[in-house]
């Protein structure tokens, strides 16, 4: 089983995110209410501990969610502003210090 239809949807969302306009052209309400919300929500999802006590299985639903999440964060990194930078960096440091991270996901850190 492993892959779900949601993986395809996540792929389309990644494509859409790659077409976001430059940071300087996004109105402040859109930046905070949409883009920052997306960044923090995705970060929250990828920071959840793995269900089993060790490592993710490549191809599992949980793996797909996390890898697509990190890919999305790579697309959105230029939209991290002073307003959320501290929260983002603390969460990433917490993840990198407290979890066994799949090698393909570690690449995005």
C-alpha positions as semicolon CSV with decimal commas, in nm:
position;residue;x (nm);y (nm);z (nm)
1;X;0,000;0,000;0,000
2;X;0,235;0,278;0,118
3;X;0,174;0,565;-0,121
4;X;-0,159;0,742;-0,106
5;X;-0,338;0,966;-0,351
6;X;-0,241;1,253;-0,122
7;X;0,119;1,212;-0,232
8;X;0,015;1,318;-0,582
9;X;-0,171;1,616;-0,437
10;X;0,137;1,713;-0,236
11;X;0,338;1,702;-0,559
12;X;0,096;1,944;-0,726
13;X;0,111;2,173;-0,424
14;X;0,490;2,176;-0,444
15;X;0,462;2,280;-0,807
16;X;0,221;2,560;-0,718
17;X;0,451;2,681;-0,438
18;X;0,738;2,705;-0,684
19;X;0,542;2,977;-0,868
20;X;0,499;3,209;-0,569
21;X;0,604;3,565;-0,651
22;X;0,916;3,720;-0,494
23;X;0,895;3,812;-0,126
24;X;0,907;4,186;-0,196
25;X;0,589;4,167;-0,405
26;X;0,371;3,973;-0,159
27;X;0,136;4,193;0,045
28;X;0,204;4,167;0,423
29;X;-0,135;4,009;0,508
30;X;-0,082;3,739;0,244
31;X;0,270;3,678;0,370
32;X;0,167;3,634;0,733
33;X;-0,178;3,480;0,692
34;X;-0,093;3,241;0,411
35;X;0,278;3,187;0,353
36;X;0,392;3,200;0,717
37;X;0,094;2,986;0,813
38;X;0,200;2,728;0,553
39;X;0,561;2,730;0,671
40;X;0,471;2,683;1,037
41;X;0,205;2,421;0,962
42;X;0,438;2,217;0,741
43;X;0,715;2,249;0,999
44;X;0,477;2,121;1,264
45;X;0,393;1,817;1,051
46;X;0,751;1,725;0,971
47;X;0,860;1,772;1,333
48;X;0,628;1,503;1,468
49;X;0,817;1,203;1,594
50;X;0,823;0,890;1,381
51;X;0,554;0,642;1,478
52;X;0,797;0,356;1,519
53;X;1,086;0,410;1,752
54;X;1,353;0,400;1,484
55;X;1,357;0,522;1,127
56;X;1,098;0,586;0,858
57;X;1,048;0,323;0,594
58;X;1,114;0,458;0,246
59;X;0,787;0,470;0,054
60;X;0,561;0,467;0,359
61;X;0,283;0,724;0,393
62;X;0,464;0,887;0,686
63;X;0,785;0,905;0,482
64;X;0,598;1,065;0,190
65;X;0,442;1,328;0,415
66;X;0,776;1,417;0,570
67;X;0,981;1,423;0,249
68;X;0,725;1,637;0,067
69;X;0,709;1,865;0,371
70;X;1,084;1,921;0,370
71;X;1,075;1,978;-0,005
72;X;0,803;2,241;0,046
73;X;1,009;2,409;0,319
74;X;1,303;2,428;0,079
75;X;1,080;2,612;-0,167
76;X;0,951;2,844;0,105
77;X;1,277;2,925;0,285
78;X;1,308;3,267;0,119
79;X;0,974;3,367;0,274
80;X;1,096;3,315;0,630
81;X;1,113;3,664;0,778
82;X;1,224;3,802;1,112
83;X;0,872;3,745;1,244
84;X;0,901;3,365;1,232
85;X;1,276;3,305;1,195
86;X;1,334;3,227;1,563
87;X;1,044;2,979;1,579
88;X;1,156;2,808;1,258
89;X;1,520;2,779;1,361
90;X;1,435;2,648;1,710
91;X;1,204;2,384;1,564
92;X;1,460;2,271;1,306
93;X;1,732;2,249;1,572
94;X;1,499;2,050;1,796
95;X;1,422;1,808;1,512
96;X;1,787;1,761;1,420
97;X;1,883;1,693;1,780
98;X;1,598;1,474;1,896
99;X;1,499;1,248;1,609
100;X;1,651;0,972;1,405
101;X;1,623;1,126;1,060
102;X;1,595;0,926;0,739
103;X;1,904;0,995;0,524
104;X;1,696;1,124;0,231
105;X;1,517;1,365;0,464
106;X;1,839;1,468;0,641
107;X;1,952;1,603;0,304
108;X;1,692;1,883;0,337
109;X;1,820;1,991;0,677
